[in-house]
Amino acid sequence: MAEVTAQTERLNKAMSDKEGKYLTFALAHEEYGLEILKVREIIGYMDITAVPQTPHHVKGVINLRGQVIPVIDLRAKFGMETAEVTEETCIIVVETSQGDRKFSTGIVVDHVQEVLDIAGEDIEEAPQFGSSVNTDFILGMGKIEESVKILLDIDEVLANTDMHGFMSIDEQGQAQSEQTKQKQPQAENSEAEDKPEVEDNSEPENNTEPNNEAESQSASE
């Protein structure tokens, strides 16, 4: 009995740790939630540059104010049918962690709904569907009135997507920019050093005119 009580207390504490604000959004007829602290910003759908040899759920990359960010199609990631882009389609830019590094990633969703403050007692653990179904990416199930929101652990959702390759694209661009800036003053100094000094060997002009009267007097004497 004591063991059951202790287990219940641990479960209640775990659920209370998950309470807080969640950004909710929709994929098809399902509703999901993300921890608001993981959300950087929400942007409208924009042109995405495809990257060859990437998984089918990776749509490509976008240039967000000079930063290259990978974009994930969350429908494809969850094995759902793809949908046409509409005026409500948007990209949620989230910050995820892999090891000791943090990455910004965009996830495409059908539309954003609202920010909800969900209490701990309204969050239940994800149901177990057997060992063949992995539910580690689900933080819990949020009970909102008569509906249920699937609360996602976005770090786990994107855990199998290697962000280091996309990060290296941005880092290479920044490194090349820094190298170009460093080379410019070096090139100027090199030109200054290689430029030969020109010595002025010209003789000064003699503007003194001969005194003809003095020479004439000397000759008569």
N, C-alpha and C positions, 0 to 999 in steps of 0.2 A: 504494500500500500504506500509506504514511504517513497519507494522508487517511482511509482506512478505519479505521486504528487510532485516529486522533484522534476520529473520529465515534463510535466504540465507547466511547471513554473519556468523551466528553461524555454519551452515553446512560446509561452506568453511573452517572455523577455525578448526572444528573437523577433516576434511579430511587432512588439513595441519599438524595437530598434528600426524597423522598416517604415514606421509611420512618418508622414511628412507630405510635402507637396509633390505632385506628379503631373507632368504634362501628358494629356491623353490625346490619342489620335486613332484613326481608323484605317484598317486594311480590309477591303471588301466589307463584309458584314461583322467583322470582329473588331473589338475595341481594346486598345493597349494603353499602357502608361509607362512613362520614363521618369526616373528621379530628376526633378527640376535642376538639381545641382550638377547634373551631367550635361545639361543643355547649354550650349553656347549662344546659339541664335537660330532663328527660323527664317529661311529665305524662300522666295518663289522659285519655281522650277526654271532652270537655265540650261544653256547649251553645255553638254558634257562631252569631253574628249575621250574617245574609247582608247583603251590601252591593250595592245595585243597580248595573247597568251595569259589572260587573267581568268579567274573563275566566272561562271555564267552570271553569278549574282553581283559581280563588280561591274557597274555600268561604265566606269572610267574615272576621270578626274576633272575638277573645276579649278579655276583661278579665282580665289576669293581674296580680293584686295592684296594681290601679290603672293598669296600662300597657296601652294598646290595641295588640294584636299581630295582624297579618294571618295567616291560616292558608291554606296551600296543600295541595290534594289532589295528592299526588305521583303517584298512579295516573293521574289525569286529565292531569297535566302530561306524563307519558310516553306518553299515548295509550292507556293500558290501560283495561280495563273497570272500572267502579266496583264496590265490594264493600260488603256490609252491615257495619255497625259491630258488633264483637264485644267481649268482655271484654279481648281482647289488643290491640285497636286503641288506639293512643296517638299523642300529638303530641310530636315532638321540636322543642324550641325552639333554633334555631340563630342565630348572629350572622353576618350577611353584610355585605359592603361594596359600595356603589355610589358611585364617585367618591371623595370625601373624607368620606363619611358612612357610619355603621354603622347597621344595622337589625336588630332582633330579629324573626324570622319563625318561625311554627310550620309544620311539615310533618307531614301525616297519613300514618302507615305502618301496615301490617297488624300487625306486632309487632316488638319489639326483641329481638335475640339476645344478643350479648355484645360485650365490648371485646377486640379482638385487637391484639397487638403484631406488626406485619408488618415483616419485614426488607426492605431494599432489593433484595436479590437475588431476593426472592419477588414483586416487583412488575414487571410488564411493561407496555409502552406499549399504549394502546388499539389494537385492530386497525383498519385502514383499510378502509372499505367504499365508497370512491369519493367523488367531490366532492359527490354528492347527499346524503350522510349526514354530518351534523355530529357529531363526537365530542369537541368541545372541552370538554364538560362532564364528561368522564371523565378522572380523574387517572391511572388505570392499572388493570390487572387484577391483583388480589391472588390468588396461588396458595396456598391453604390445604389441605394434604393433597390429597385427590382433587377438591376443589371449587374454584370460582373466584368471588371476590367482586368486583363492579364498584365500584371506588372513585370516588366522586363529588367533583367540584369544585363545592361547593354554591353558590359565588358565580356560577359560570357557569350552573348549573341555574336559578337565580332571576334571571339577568341581564335577561331580557325582561319581568320582572314589575316594574312601576313601584311602588316602595315609598314614594315621596314623598307620594302622595295619602293613604296610610294614616298616614304619619308626621304629616301636617298635622292629622288628626283628633285625635291625642293631644296635639299641640302646642297646638291651639286650646283644648282642654279645660283644659290647664295654664295657658294665657294668661288664660282667663276666670276661673279660680280665683285667679290672682295679682292680676288687676284688682279682683276682689271684695274681696280682703284689703286692697288699697291704698285702696279707696274708703271702707271702714269708718272708719278714723281721720279721713279728710278730712271725712266727713259729721258726725262728732262735733265736730270743730273748728268746722265751719260753723255747727252749732246753737249752740255756745257763743258764737260771735261775733254771731249774729243775735238772741240773747236780750237784751231791753232791761233795763237796770239800773233798779231801782225805788228812787227816793229816799224816805227816811223824812222826810216833812214834818209829821208829827204833833207837836203841842206837848206838852211834858212836863207830866205831871199835877201839879197844885198840891195837895199834901196838907196845906197849912198851914191850920188852922182859925182863924177870927177870935177875937181875945181880947175877949170880951164884957165882962169885969170892968173892963178898962182903959178901954173906951169909956164905960162907965157912970160911972166916976170922973171922966173928963174932962168929961162933960156936967153933972155936979153942980157942978163948980167954975165 
